[in-house]
Amino acid sequence: MAESRICSVPECGKPHYGRGYCSAHYQRWRKTGSPIPQVAPKPERLCSIEGCENKVHCRGYCPKHYTRSRLYGDPHFAHRSHAGRNVLLRFVMDVALKCNSDECLWWPFKSKIKGYGTLNYNGKRCIASRVICELVHGAPPSEDHQAAHSCGNGHLGCVNPKHIRWDDRMGNAADMVAHDTQRRGQKATGCKLTEDQVREIRGLGGTMLQRDIATKFGVSQSRISGILNRTDWRWLE
């Protein structure tokens, strides 16, 4: 019995179809002239900074220029001295701590966490407003104390020392409520109800069953119970 032929393409192993190839490689040979796909190499992307021949790492920059852009807001910034390596701290010392204005002073660098400026201080990554608060008012009274902003713009990057003080979590939360920056109620992620709907639900309490109210507004009965008992949305009048 004659031995069955197989495709001549290395490591294919499929039955012969024509011209020494299996069906798939034969069709590819007919269409492209080669049984093996010819993949053109992708052009190598280089850093977008003029004169830099390093490969792209992120956002169009090589690792060196990307790090400069992330830390200092300028991909061209080059360390020339020890003082240069602490440009963020120099801004704190030479600009923020000497600020005499009552207006907000904005953190000018791109290094931020949820809108709050950050810098390296005493070997750790710290929020700039907290560092400034410590330099102006001394160490926090306790580990639970936070750098609270009287202007309500801490999340936008304000670092004016006149606006910053130590306060506990309750005091800081009260500031957020006063400045309407707290993500609660309909501002909270995933919230299904508006303030008007919550008021309507409370108006329906005692006139409808909780399960019927829940069906009407598309939420769980436990949510309706919390609203009616004021364990949820208790701040809303």
N, C-alpha and C positions, 0 to 999 in steps of 0.2 A: 504494500500500500504506500502510495507516494506521500511524502511528508508535506503537510499543509504549510503554505507560505505565510509569513507574517510581515507586518510593515517594516520597512527598512530604516525608519527613523529610530535612533537609539532610545531604548527604554520605553518604546511604545507598546509593543507586544500584541497589538490588535491584528485581526486577520487581514491578509492582503486584499486590496480592492482593484487597484490599477496602477500601472507605472511604478510598481514597487512600494506603493503606499496603501495605508488603510483608507477607509472612506473619508474620514475627517481631514487627513493630511493630503489626500488626493484633491479634494475640493479646494483646500487652501492653496495648493500648488497651481490649480487652474486659475484661481482668482488673482493671486499675487506673484506667481512665478517661483514661490518658495514654499515648501511644506512646513517650515518653521516660522512662526510669526516674528517679524522684524520690528522690535520695539525701539524707537528712537530715544536715546537718552535725554532726560529732561535737562534743559539748560540750568547751569548752576547759578543760583541767585546770590548776589553779593550785597554787602551792606550798602544802604542808600546814602551814606555819608561820602561825599566826594573824596576820592583818593584812598579810601579804605577798601582793601581787597579781601577782607574776611568774609566768610559765609554768613548768610542771614540766620539769625537765631530767633528773633521775635519782633513783630511790628516793623519789619523792614530794616532792623539794626542787627549788627553782630553782637555777641555777648558783651563786649566791652562798652559799646555805645548804648546798648539797651540798658545796662546797669546804670550808666550815667544819667540817662533820660529818666529812669524810674526813681532814682535817689535824689537827683538834683534838678530835674525838670529841664535839663539841657544836655543833649547827647554830645555836644562839643566840649563840655566842661572837662578840663584835665587837671589832675592833681599836681600841683607844683610845690607844695610845702605841706607841713603838718597842719597849718591853719587852713589850707585849701581842702584837706580831707574832712574838716569839720565845718563846712560852709553852712550847714543847717544850724549847728550850734552857734556859729558866729552871728547868724541872723537873730537868734533868740537873745544873745547877749548885747549885740550892737543896735538892734532895731526894736525888738519886742519889749525888752525890759526898759528901754528909754522912751517908750511911746507916751506922749503927753496928751494925745487926742482922746476925746470921749467916743469917737466913732469906732466901729469894728476895724480891727487890723487883721487882714486875711493872710493865711499861710500861703506863700507864693510858690511852694514846690509841689510836685505831683505826688510825692510820697504821702499817702493818706490811707487811713482805715475808716471806712464808712463816713468819709468826709472830714475826719479829724486828722490834722497834720501829725506826722510821726518823725522821729529822729533817733539816732543812736546816742544814748546817754548812760554813762557808767557801765558800758559794755552790754547794754540791753536796748531792745527796740521799745521806745516809749512814746506815748501820746504827747505831743508838744505842749498842749495846754496844761497837762498834769506836771510836766517839767517846769513850766513857767510858774505855776501855782506854788510848787515846792521852793523855787528860788525866791519868790516874793514873800510867801507866808510861812515858810518853813515846812518841815515834814508833816504829812497828814496826821490828824489826831488819832486815827485808827486805820486799819487795813480796809475797812468798809467805806471810808470817806472818799468822795469823788470830787473831781474838779468841775464845779458847777458854773454855768455861764448866766449872768444876770441879763444878758442881751438876748438869749435864746438862740444864738447863732453858732453855738459850738459845733454842731453837726455840719456847718457850712465852712468851718475852718477858721473861726475867729480866735486870735491869740492875743488880744489886747489884755494886759494884766489887770487893768481896771475893771474888766468884766468877769474876772475869774476869782473864785474863792473855794475854800474847802467846805463841803456840805455832805450830810449823810444821804443815803439813797432816797429817803422820804422827802427831804428838802429838794434834792435834784429832780425827783419825779414831780413835785409841786411846781417847780419852775417850768417843766415841760408842759404841764397842764395849763399854766398861766400864759405861756407863749404859744399854745396850741401846736406843739411839735411832737406830742406823744402819739404814737401809732396805736390808737385804741378805737373801738367802735368800728364805723365803716371805713376808717383809714387802715385798719389792720389787714394784713394779707389773708386772703381767703374768707373774709367776712361776707355773709350772704344777705345781711339785713342792713337797711338804712335806719337812721335815727327816726324818721317819720314812721317807718314800719314798726319799730319797737314801741313807739307811743301808741300806735293803733292796736298792737297786741295787748298792751296793758289796758287799753280801753275795752277790749273784748273779754278780759278776764272776768269770770263770773257769769258771762252771758253765753259762752260756748265752752265745750269740752276742750281740754288742752290738745288732745289728739286731732280734733277738727281744726284747731288754730294752726297746729303744726303742718297739717296737710295743705292748708290754704297758703302758707308762706314757704313751703318746701324745706322745712327744717325739722329736727328731731323734737319729740315731745319733751325730752330733758332740757333742751334749749328754751322751749316755751316756759317750762317750769322755773328755770333760772331767771328768766326775764320777769315773770310775774312775782316771784319771791324776792326780786332785786339782788340776787347773788350775781347775776350777769347784768351788764349795762347799768350798774347801780348809780353811776355818776350822772346819768341822764335824767333830767327832771321830767 
